Amino acid sequence: TDGNYYGVEETDRNEMAQQFLSYQMKQAAGLNPTTIEWHTKKKACKEMPAEEFMALASAIGQYTLPFYNTMQSRKEQIFDAIDKESVFATEITYNNIT
């Protein structure tokens, strides 16, 4: 969204969710926050407008969703496997995801 690099792993997304939950709790308490703290890779947190944070979180979600969906599909194939050979035949690759 802004040319910087941000973490997109599960821990990063969980931290983003926690930051956003904190923002919503402050809103509910009538504190009217306008910023949320977040960070680029290998940098300290800084305040950013809530709208920018939400756009970033949305972009990260759009980027990671195909990987998550692929993981869920592979997991389903493994659980549906009837024998060990079927499990090992499940191709687990994330190279061709767009």
Secondary structure, DSSP 8 states (H G I E B T S, - for coil): --S-----SHHHHHHHHHHHHHHHHHHHTT----EEEE--TTS--EEEEHHHHHHHHHHHHHHHHHHHHHHHHHHHHHHH-SSHHHHHHS----TT--
